[in-house]
């Protein structure tokens, strides 16, 4: 039965396979003349997003996979995990689900760990897909918006100049003197979950990071 079903071959493949961490195929692309905004769909994997001084959008990182010793890696180029399209003045970036393997070699979670760098002068809108995100805004030169993240960590520098406007968030964490609560709404229904609105200002707060419908926002310094 094992041989006829192919299950025995799958078992042998697992026995002769190895789990390893592999570098993501890198992505580097000029934002392009006339681009004013980036719209990001983070997909189902945690992601670190940073602002950068250069005019390029870049992605680097690692992922885990289980493969036969002599097999090629699952990802051979950036298009295998990333979709980038331009429409007018907007650059749309979407992280794809990583490809599945056949049978028992499919290890499910790939443990993708990626960093996306976006030029600081561009406006950014992020759909977090309820995943955990780390933001490193550095010297923002435009406004960022994040919606529907799970746990959101915002890593600031000592000389950061930013206003964080959180709306409809369950937990606000960070330096005691940082957050100023503007409103607390008691949820309806049996759970009665509180939703908080708060402002965190550092520097002049010329540019704003707006966060909505997110479980937790944690402001921290390195």
ABEGO torsion letter per residue (X at the ends): XAAAAGAAAAAAAAAABBBBBBBBBBBBBBAEBGBABBBBBAEABBBBBBBBABABBBBBEBBBBBBBAABBBABABAAAABBBBBBEABBBBBBBBBBBBBEAABAEBAGBBBBBBBBAABBBBBBAGGBBBBBBAEBBABBBBBBGBBBBBBBBBAABBBBBBBBGBABBBEBAAABBBABBBBBBEAAGBBBBBBBBBBEAGABBBBBBGBABBBBBBX
